[in-house]
C-alpha cells in the first residue's frame, strides 16, 4: 500500500500526517516553533525554524507509521497563508524573519492606500481589500526597510514566497520555485480573473516580477524532494493554502457549500463555483483548490483571533493549563454572567476590517471568576464566526442551513454547541477534524493516482457528529445584541 504524507505548516506549529488509501491516519507528528514579537502588533517567524520543524516532523511521522520514505506515493503541502518570506536566490538564506499574516506593521500603509481611493482598483483585480493581512504590503516593507534588499531585488537576486513556496524551495534544494492558485490569490498581487501576476499591482507596490514564483493548479506535480534533505525523492503533488485545503478536505466542491475552520484564526469559506461573487459586507473573493486545472471562486471571511484566544488564556494570563481544560471550565458556570470578551489583539478582520480595534473584556463584576472569563473567550470565537456567516448570507443571497466545521478548536464540544445555538443552524463536524491536512492529502493523492476522482474519495465516508441549535430565539438575539455592544467598545478610538 502506498501512503500520502500531508505537511500542515501552521501559524504556531508544523504537523506531518500520513494517510493510507482509505483516508485513515496511520502516523503523525507535531512540533511547535517560536513566535517572535519584536514590537507591539508585530509578529515574525524564523523561516529556518519552520523548515527544521518540517523536516523533523516528517521523519517522526514516518517512524510512527512504521514506514520508510519510499513508501510515500506523494507529499501534499498546506500552509499558513500570506506569511511572507524573502530570501537570497543563491544561498536560500532569508534576508530577515518571515512577516506573519497576523503582523500589523504595514497597517498605516494599507490605510493610506484606502485613503488614496485604491480599494476598488485592488479589489477588482484581486478580490481583496487593502490590509496589512496580505503579502504585498509585507514584501514592500522588506524591500524598503532591510538594508540592501531593494537593490538586490532589482538585480534579480532575491525571491519571494509564501510558506509553501519556501518549503518547496528548501525541500528540493532550490529545484522548485512555485506556488499554487490559492496561495497566489492571497498576496494582493495576483489577478484572480486572468490567473496571472498583475503588472499594474506590481508597479503600485514597486515589486520586481523576477521575485515571484510560477503559479500552478493545486493538484499536480510541482517537483520532487531532494534525496539529501528527506532521504528520498518524493513528488510534491498537492499544494493549497490552509483554508482552501480545509474546504477541499471537507469536500465542499459544489457551489454553495460552506465550512469554518477553527484554528489560530477562524476562516469561513463558501464555494461559489465559476462566479466571483462581489462582497458588499467586508468579505473577500479568492480562489479555491480543485481536482481540475481551473480553480473555483470562493467567498471568504476571516477572524484574526480564534483559537489563539485560548492560547492567550494559557500563556499570558495563566488561568488555564491546557486548551483542553477550557471546555470543562466553561461548563462550570451556567453562562458568562454578562461578561463579553472581544479578542481584537491585532485589530478586527471581516466584516469590520478595523486595524485600530483592540481587545476588551467587559461586563466584569465582583462575582466574575476565571470560569466566566474562559467561557466568554470561547463564546467570542463563535460570535465572531456568526458575524461572518451573516455577512456571507447577505453577499451570496442564500441562507446557510448547515455549517461544516474543522480545525483544532472544533474538538471543543461546548464551543460547537454554542456555535450552533448562536447561529441557529446545524453544525457538522467530521470524525477526522484535521481536514486541512486531509485536503492537502486528497490533492496530492489525486495528483499521483492514489485516488482517481473526488467521487472515489467521497465513498471513503469519514463520519460526522452533528450539533443542533437549542437556544430560544429571544435569548439568542439578546446575546447577539450584547456581543455587538462589546464590539463597539473595542472599536472606540
C-alpha positions as CSV (number, residue, x, y, z in Angstrom):
1,X,0.0,0.0,0.0
2,X,1.2,3.5,-0.9
3,X,0.7,6.4,1.6
4,X,0.3,10.1,1.3
5,X,2.0,12.5,3.7
6,X,0.4,15.8,4.4
7,X,2.7,18.6,5.6
8,X,0.5,21.0,7.5
9,X,2.6,24.1,8.3
10,X,0.5,26.3,10.6
11,X,1.0,29.6,12.4
12,X,2.2,28.1,15.7
13,X,3.2,24.5,14.8
14,X,4.1,22.2,12.0
15,X,2.5,18.8,11.6
16,X,3.1,15.8,9.4
17,X,0.1,13.4,9.0
18,X,0.3,10.2,7.0
19,X,-2.9,8.8,5.4
20,X,-3.4,5.4,3.8
21,X,-5.5,4.8,0.7
22,X,-8.7,4.7,2.8
23,X,-8.1,8.2,4.1
24,X,-7.2,7.0,7.6
25,X,-4.4,8.4,9.7
26,X,-1.6,5.9,10.2
27,X,1.0,8.2,11.8
28,X,1.5,11.8,12.7
29,X,3.9,14.2,14.5
30,X,3.7,17.8,15.6
31,X,6.2,20.4,16.7
32,X,5.7,24.0,17.9
33,X,8.1,26.7,16.9
34,X,9.0,30.2,18.2
35,X,6.7,33.1,17.9
36,X,8.6,36.4,17.7
37,X,7.1,39.7,18.7
38,X,9.7,42.5,18.1
39,X,7.2,45.3,18.9
40,X,3.5,45.6,19.8
41,X,1.5,44.4,16.9
42,X,4.5,42.8,15.1
43,X,4.6,39.1,14.6
44,X,7.5,37.2,13.0
45,X,8.8,33.6,12.4
46,X,12.3,32.5,11.7
47,X,11.9,30.6,8.3
48,X,14.7,28.2,9.3
49,X,12.7,27.2,12.4
50,X,9.8,26.3,10.0
51,X,12.0,24.3,7.7
52,X,13.7,22.5,10.6
53,X,10.3,21.6,12.1
54,X,9.0,20.3,8.8
55,X,12.0,18.0,8.3
56,X,11.7,16.8,11.9
57,X,8.0,16.0,11.8
58,X,8.2,14.2,8.5
59,X,10.9,11.9,9.9
60,X,9.0,11.3,13.1
61,X,5.7,10.6,11.3
62,X,7.4,8.0,9.2
63,X,8.7,6.3,12.3
64,X,5.2,6.4,14.0
65,X,3.6,5.0,10.9
66,X,6.3,2.3,10.7
67,X,7.1,3.0,7.1
68,X,10.0,4.5,5.1
69,X,10.3,7.4,2.7
70,X,10.0,5.1,-0.2
71,X,6.5,4.1,0.9
72,X,5.2,7.5,0.2
73,X,3.3,8.0,-3.1
74,X,3.3,11.8,-2.7
75,X,3.6,14.7,-0.3
76,X,0.9,17.4,-0.1
77,X,1.6,20.8,1.5
78,X,-0.8,23.1,3.2
79,X,0.3,26.3,4.9
80,X,-0.4,29.4,6.8
81,X,-1.3,31.9,4.1
82,X,0.0,35.4,3.5
83,X,3.1,35.0,5.7
84,X,5.9,36.4,3.7
85,X,9.5,35.2,3.2
86,X,12.1,36.9,1.0
87,X,15.4,35.1,0.5
88,X,18.6,35.1,-1.4
89,X,18.3,33.2,-4.7
90,X,21.9,31.9,-4.5
91,X,22.0,30.7,-0.9
92,X,18.4,30.3,0.2
93,X,19.1,32.4,3.3
94,X,16.2,34.7,4.3
95,X,17.0,38.4,4.3
96,X,15.0,38.8,7.5
97,X,12.5,36.9,9.6
98,X,9.2,36.0,7.9
99,X,6.5,38.6,8.4
100,X,3.4,36.6,9.7
101,X,-0.1,37.2,8.4
102,X,-1.1,38.5,11.8
103,X,1.5,41.2,11.8
104,X,0.2,44.8,11.7
105,X,3.4,46.7,10.9
106,X,2.1,47.8,7.5
107,X,-1.4,48.8,8.7
108,X,-0.7,52.5,8.3
109,X,0.4,52.0,4.7
110,X,-2.7,49.9,3.9
111,X,-4.9,52.6,5.3
112,X,-3.1,55.1,3.1
113,X,-3.9,53.0,0.1
114,X,-7.6,53.2,1.1
115,X,-7.3,56.9,1.6
116,X,-5.9,57.3,-1.9
117,X,-9.0,55.7,-3.3
118,X,-7.3,52.5,-4.4
119,X,-9.6,50.0,-2.7
120,X,-11.7,49.3,-5.8
121,X,-8.6,49.1,-8.0
122,X,-7.2,46.4,-5.8
123,X,-10.4,44.6,-5.1
124,X,-11.4,44.4,-8.8
125,X,-8.2,42.6,-9.6
126,X,-7.5,40.5,-6.5
127,X,-10.8,40.2,-4.7
128,X,-9.0,41.5,-1.6
129,X,-9.3,44.7,0.4
130,X,-6.2,46.8,1.2
131,X,-4.9,45.4,4.5
132,X,-1.7,44.5,6.3
133,X,-3.0,41.0,6.4
134,X,-2.0,40.2,2.8
135,X,1.5,39.7,1.4
136,X,2.0,42.7,-0.9
137,X,2.5,45.3,1.8
138,X,4.8,42.9,3.7
139,X,7.1,42.4,0.6
140,X,7.2,46.2,0.1
141,X,8.1,46.7,3.7
142,X,11.0,44.2,3.5
143,X,12.4,45.9,0.3
144,X,12.1,49.3,1.8
145,X,13.4,48.5,5.3
146,X,16.0,45.7,5.1
147,X,19.4,47.2,4.2
148,X,20.3,46.5,0.5
149,X,17.2,44.4,-0.1
150,X,15.7,46.6,-2.8
151,X,18.9,46.8,-4.8
152,X,19.3,43.0,-4.6
153,X,15.7,42.5,-5.7
154,X,16.2,44.8,-8.7
155,X,19.3,42.8,-9.7
156,X,17.2,39.6,-9.6
157,X,19.0,38.2,-6.6
158,X,16.0,37.9,-4.2
159,X,13.0,35.6,-4.3
160,X,9.6,35.9,-2.6
161,X,7.3,33.2,-1.4
162,X,4.6,32.3,0.9
163,X,5.5,29.4,3.2
164,X,4.5,26.7,0.7
165,X,7.0,28.2,-1.8
166,X,9.8,28.5,0.7
167,X,9.3,24.9,1.9
168,X,9.3,23.5,-1.6
169,X,12.4,25.5,-2.4
170,X,14.2,24.1,0.6
171,X,12.9,20.5,0.4
172,X,14.0,20.4,-3.3
173,X,17.3,22.3,-2.7
174,X,16.2,25.1,-5.0
175,X,14.8,23.0,-7.8
176,X,11.1,24.0,-7.1
177,X,10.2,27.7,-7.2
178,X,6.4,27.6,-7.4
179,X,3.1,28.3,-5.7
180,X,-0.5,27.4,-6.4
181,X,-3.5,29.5,-7.3
182,X,-4.9,29.5,-3.7
183,X,-1.7,30.9,-2.2
184,X,-1.1,33.3,-5.1
185,X,-4.6,34.7,-4.6
186,X,-3.8,35.8,-1.1
187,X,-0.8,38.0,-2.0
188,X,-2.8,41.0,-3.3
189,X,-0.6,40.8,-6.4
190,X,-2.4,38.1,-8.3
191,X,-5.3,38.8,-10.7
192,X,-7.9,36.2,-9.9
193,X,-9.7,36.8,-13.2
194,X,-6.7,36.4,-15.6
195,X,-4.9,34.0,-13.3
196,X,-1.7,35.9,-13.7
197,X,0.5,38.2,-11.6
198,X,-0.8,41.7,-12.2
199,X,1.7,44.1,-13.8
200,X,-0.2,47.2,-12.5
201,X,-0.2,45.9,-8.9
202,X,3.5,45.1,-9.1
203,X,4.1,48.6,-10.2
204,X,1.9,50.1,-7.4
205,X,3.8,48.1,-4.7
206,X,7.2,48.5,-6.5
207,X,7.9,44.8,-6.5
208,X,10.1,43.3,-9.3
209,X,8.3,40.4,-11.1
210,X,11.6,38.4,-11.1
211,X,10.9,37.8,-7.3
212,X,7.7,35.9,-7.9
213,X,7.2,32.1,-8.3
214,X,5.4,30.4,-11.1
215,X,1.7,29.6,-10.3
216,X,0.2,26.2,-10.9
217,X,-3.1,24.4,-10.1
218,X,-3.3,23.0,-6.6
219,X,-3.3,19.4,-7.9
220,X,-0.4,18.3,-10.0
221,X,3.3,17.5,-9.8
222,X,5.2,20.6,-8.6
223,X,8.5,18.7,-8.4
224,X,10.5,16.3,-6.2
225,X,12.1,16.5,-2.8
226,X,15.9,16.2,-2.8
227,X,17.3,13.0,-1.5
228,X,19.8,14.8,0.6
229,X,17.0,16.5,2.6
230,X,14.5,13.8,3.3
231,X,16.4,10.7,2.2
232,X,14.4,10.1,-0.9
233,X,12.9,11.8,-4.0
234,X,9.1,12.1,-3.4
235,X,6.8,14.0,-5.7
236,X,5.0,17.0,-4.2
237,X,1.6,16.6,-5.9
238,X,-0.7,18.9,-4.0
239,X,-0.4,22.4,-2.6
240,X,-3.1,24.7,-1.1
241,X,-3.3,27.4,1.4
242,X,-4.7,26.1,4.7
243,X,-8.2,27.4,4.4
244,X,-8.7,26.3,0.8
245,X,-7.2,22.9,1.8
246,X,-9.8,22.6,4.6
247,X,-12.6,23.5,2.1
248,X,-11.4,20.7,-0.2
249,X,-10.9,18.4,2.8
250,X,-14.5,18.9,3.7
251,X,-15.3,18.1,0.1
252,X,-17.1,21.4,-0.4
253,X,-16.6,21.0,-4.1
254,X,-20.1,22.2,-5.1
255,X,-21.4,25.7,-5.4
256,X,-22.9,27.0,-2.1
257,X,-21.2,24.6,0.3
258,X,-19.6,26.2,3.4
259,X,-17.1,25.4,6.1
260,X,-15.5,27.1,9.0
261,X,-12.0,26.3,10.3
262,X,-11.3,26.9,14.0
263,X,-7.5,27.3,14.2
264,X,-5.3,30.2,15.4
265,X,-7.8,32.3,13.5
266,X,-11.3,31.3,12.1
267,X,-11.9,31.1,8.4
268,X,-15.3,30.8,6.8
269,X,-15.3,29.8,3.1
270,X,-18.1,29.3,0.6
271,X,-17.5,27.7,-2.8
272,X,-19.2,29.9,-5.3
273,X,-18.2,27.8,-8.4
274,X,-17.3,29.8,-11.5
275,X,-18.8,33.0,-10.2
276,X,-16.6,35.6,-8.5
277,X,-19.2,36.9,-6.0
278,X,-18.5,40.6,-5.1
279,X,-18.8,41.3,-1.4
280,X,-20.5,44.4,0.0
281,X,-20.1,43.2,3.6
282,X,-16.4,43.1,4.2
283,X,-15.6,39.7,2.8
284,X,-13.0,38.9,0.2
285,X,-13.2,36.9,-3.0
286,X,-10.4,34.4,-3.6
287,X,-9.6,31.2,-5.4
288,X,-10.2,27.6,-4.2
289,X,-8.5,24.2,-4.7
290,X,-9.8,21.9,-7.3
291,X,-9.1,18.4,-8.8
292,X,-9.2,20.2,-12.2
293,X,-6.9,22.7,-13.9
294,X,-9.4,25.6,-13.2
295,X,-9.8,26.8,-9.6
296,X,-13.3,27.7,-8.3
297,X,-14.1,31.1,-6.8
298,X,-14.5,31.3,-3.0
299,X,-16.1,33.9,-0.8
300,X,-14.2,34.2,2.5
301,X,-14.3,35.9,5.8
302,X,-11.5,35.8,8.4
303,X,-11.4,36.1,12.1
304,X,-7.8,37.1,13.2
305,X,-8.0,35.7,16.7
306,X,-9.9,32.4,17.1
307,X,-8.2,29.5,18.9
308,X,-5.3,31.9,19.7
309,X,-7.5,33.4,22.4
310,X,-7.3,30.1,24.2
311,X,-3.5,30.2,23.9
312,X,-3.7,33.7,25.4
313,X,-5.6,32.4,28.4
314,X,-3.0,29.7,28.9
315,X,0.3,31.5,28.1
316,X,-0.3,35.2,29.0
317,X,-3.0,35.1,31.7
318,X,-2.1,31.6,33.1
319,X,-5.7,30.9,34.1
320,X,-5.8,27.5,32.3
321,X,-3.0,25.0,32.0
322,X,-4.1,23.5,28.6
323,X,-6.5,24.2,25.8
324,X,-8.5,21.0,26.7
325,X,-9.2,22.5,30.2
326,X,-11.1,25.4,28.7
327,X,-14.2,23.2,27.9
328,X,-14.5,21.8,31.4
329,X,-14.0,25.2,33.0
330,X,-16.6,26.9,30.7
331,X,-19.2,24.2,31.7
332,X,-18.7,25.0,35.5
333,X,-20.9,28.1,35.0
334,X,-24.3,28.4,33.5
335,X,-23.4,31.5,31.5
336,X,-20.7,34.2,31.4
337,X,-22.5,36.3,34.0
338,X,-22.8,39.1,31.4
339,X,-19.1,39.1,30.6
340,X,-18.1,39.5,26.9
341,X,-14.5,39.1,25.5
342,X,-13.6,40.7,22.2
343,X,-10.1,39.4,21.3
344,X,-9.2,42.2,18.9
345,X,-5.5,41.8,19.8
346,X,-4.3,42.7,16.2
347,X,-7.5,44.5,15.1
348,X,-10.7,43.1,13.7
349,X,-11.0,41.2,10.4
350,X,-14.2,40.7,8.4
351,X,-16.7,42.2,8.3
352,X,-15.2,45.1,10.2
353,X,-11.6,45.5,8.8
354,X,-10.7,47.7,11.7
355,X,-7.0,47.7,12.3
356,X,-7.3,50.1,15.2
357,X,-9.6,48.0,17.3
358,X,-8.1,46.4,20.4
359,X,-9.2,43.7,22.8
360,X,-11.7,44.3,25.5
361,X,-13.2,42.4,28.4
362,X,-16.4,44.0,29.6
363,X,-19.3,43.3,32.0
364,X,-17.0,42.2,34.8
365,X,-18.4,42.3,38.4
366,X,-17.1,41.4,41.8
367,X,-18.5,37.9,41.2
368,X,-16.7,37.3,38.0
369,X,-14.3,34.4,38.2
370,X,-12.0,32.6,35.8
371,X,-14.7,30.2,34.6
372,X,-16.7,33.2,33.4
373,X,-13.7,34.7,31.5
374,X,-12.8,31.4,29.9
375,X,-16.4,30.8,28.8
376,X,-16.6,34.4,27.4
377,X,-13.4,33.8,25.5
378,X,-14.8,30.6,23.9
379,X,-18.1,32.3,23.1
380,X,-16.2,35.1,21.4
381,X,-14.9,32.6,18.8
382,X,-18.4,31.7,18.0
383,X,-19.7,35.2,18.0
384,X,-17.0,36.3,15.5
385,X,-17.8,33.4,13.3
386,X,-21.5,34.3,13.4
387,X,-20.7,37.8,12.2
388,X,-19.0,36.2,9.2
389,X,-22.0,33.9,8.5
390,X,-24.4,36.8,8.5
391,X,-22.2,38.8,6.1
392,X,-21.8,35.8,3.8
393,X,-25.5,35.2,3.6
394,X,-26.1,38.8,2.6
395,X,-23.4,38.7,-0.1
396,X,-24.3,35.3,-1.6
397,X,-28.1,35.8,-1.2
398,X,-28.6,32.4,0.4
399,X,-29.5,31.2,3.9
400,X,-27.0,28.7,5.3
401,X,-28.7,25.7,6.9
402,X,-25.6,23.7,7.7
403,X,-22.1,24.7,8.6
404,X,-19.2,22.2,8.3
405,X,-16.5,22.7,10.8
406,X,-12.9,21.6,11.4
407,X,-9.7,22.6,13.0
408,X,-8.3,22.1,16.4
409,X,-10.8,24.2,18.4
410,X,-13.7,22.4,16.7
411,X,-12.9,19.4,19.0
412,X,-14.4,21.6,21.9
413,X,-18.0,20.3,22.2
414,X,-19.0,23.3,24.3
415,X,-17.8,25.7,21.5
416,X,-19.6,23.7,18.8
417,X,-22.9,23.6,20.7
418,X,-22.7,27.3,21.4
419,X,-21.9,28.0,17.7
420,X,-25.0,26.1,16.7
421,X,-27.1,27.9,19.3
422,X,-25.9,31.4,18.4
423,X,-26.3,30.8,14.7
424,X,-29.5,28.8,14.9
425,X,-28.1,26.2,12.3
426,X,-26.9,22.6,12.3
427,X,-23.1,22.1,12.8
428,X,-21.5,19.1,11.2
429,X,-18.1,18.0,12.4
430,X,-16.2,15.2,10.7
431,X,-14.6,12.5,12.8
432,X,-11.3,13.5,11.2
433,X,-11.2,17.2,12.3
434,X,-7.8,17.8,10.7
435,X,-9.4,18.4,7.3
436,X,-6.7,21.0,6.4
437,X,-4.2,18.2,6.3
438,X,-6.7,15.9,4.8
439,X,-7.4,18.3,2.0
440,X,-3.7,18.5,1.1
441,X,-3.6,14.7,1.2
442,X,-6.6,14.4,-1.1
443,X,-5.0,16.8,-3.6
444,X,-1.7,15.0,-3.5
445,X,-3.4,11.6,-3.8
446,X,-5.4,12.8,-6.8
447,X,-2.2,14.2,-8.3
448,X,-0.3,10.9,-8.0
449,X,-3.2,8.4,-8.7
450,X,-3.9,7.1,-5.2
451,X,-7.4,8.2,-5.8
452,X,-8.9,8.6,-9.2
453,X,-11.5,11.3,-8.5
454,X,-13.4,13.2,-5.8
455,X,-16.3,10.8,-6.2
456,X,-13.9,8.0,-5.2
457,X,-12.9,10.0,-2.2
458,X,-16.5,10.7,-1.2
459,X,-17.0,6.9,-0.8
460,X,-14.3,6.8,1.9
461,X,-17.0,8.1,4.4
462,X,-15.2,9.7,7.3
463,X,-18.3,10.0,9.5
464,X,-19.8,13.1,11.2
465,X,-21.1,14.4,14.5
466,X,-23.9,16.9,14.4
467,X,-24.8,19.7,16.8
468,X,-28.3,21.1,16.7
469,X,-29.5,24.5,18.0
470,X,-31.3,24.5,21.4
471,X,-31.4,28.2,22.3
472,X,-34.6,30.2,22.4
473,X,-34.7,32.9,19.7
474,X,-35.3,35.8,22.1
475,X,-32.3,34.7,24.2
476,X,-30.2,34.3,21.0
477,X,-31.0,37.8,19.9
478,X,-30.3,39.3,23.3
479,X,-26.9,37.6,23.5
480,X,-26.0,38.8,19.9
481,X,-27.0,42.4,20.9
482,X,-24.7,42.2,23.9
483,X,-21.9,41.0,21.7
484,X,-22.4,43.8,19.2
485,X,-22.3,46.4,22.0
486,X,-19.0,44.8,23.2
487,X,-17.5,45.0,19.7
488,X,-18.3,48.7,19.6
489,X,-16.3,49.2,22.8
490,X,-13.4,47.5,21.2
491,X,-13.6,49.9,18.2
492,X,-13.5,53.1,20.2
493,X,-10.6,55.2,19.1
